[in-house]
Amino acid sequence: MSSPYEVKQNDSVSDDVVWHNSTVSHQDRVNQKQQKPVVLWFTGLSGSGKSTVANAVESKLLSLGKHSYLLDGDNVRHGLNKDLGFSDADRVENIRRIGEVAKLFVDSGSIVLTAFISPFISDRAQARDLMQEGEFLEVFVDTPLEVCEQRDPKGLYKKARAGEIKNFTGIDSTYEAPVNPEIHLETANKSIEACAEYVVEQLAVKGYLTLEGAK
């Protein structure tokens, strides 16, 4: 039986490259982990709190005995995507690659958390299309630009305003906010803990996990 994650042949893949189906199936991995795999795709401006909330959510998932992995934007750019810059084209490729990586983690039966600005609606839609129905939840970390600038934990907005950084999202590069995210967070008026609790609660409401054993 073909894997639901089999890549469709396209012009960019050689005819000599053929998808190899593993003896251990996706369902075998899901059954072993006893959980429903999903991608939690955190998106928002720099300084909105994506990585901080995602980290807090993963800690809560660990306390529930769930198998998860957090793919953080900065961390990925230290290795897999270190050859990419911040032009629109490079941002598109950044998200394409991480979508493919997230797809592999979902195939493993894991709950995947991604924390990337991912500024373009079309790119987030492309990442969603890589997954099966119900395996992608968009989490909009909705924080006003002025609040993000006030926080500016890395000093990036200051540099962008001074012209030291080009193509910075929210300043001289566009951010396209989600239209209908599955989970909507407003970190300007909610604590990180409250946001993380809400995400976990939504996972329970949507049938991805139970809250038994939570600490």
Secondary structure, DSSP 8 states (H G I E B T S, - for coil): ---TT-----TTS-TT------SS-HHHHHHHHTS--EEEEEE--TTSSHHHHHHHHHHHHHHTT--EEEEEHHHHHTTTTTT--SSHHHHHHHHHHHHHHHHHHHHTT-EEEEE-----HHHHHHHHHHS-TT-EEEEEE---HHHHHHH-TTSHHHHHHTTSSSS-BTTTB-----SS-SEEE-TTSS-HHHHHHHHHHHHHHTTS---TT--
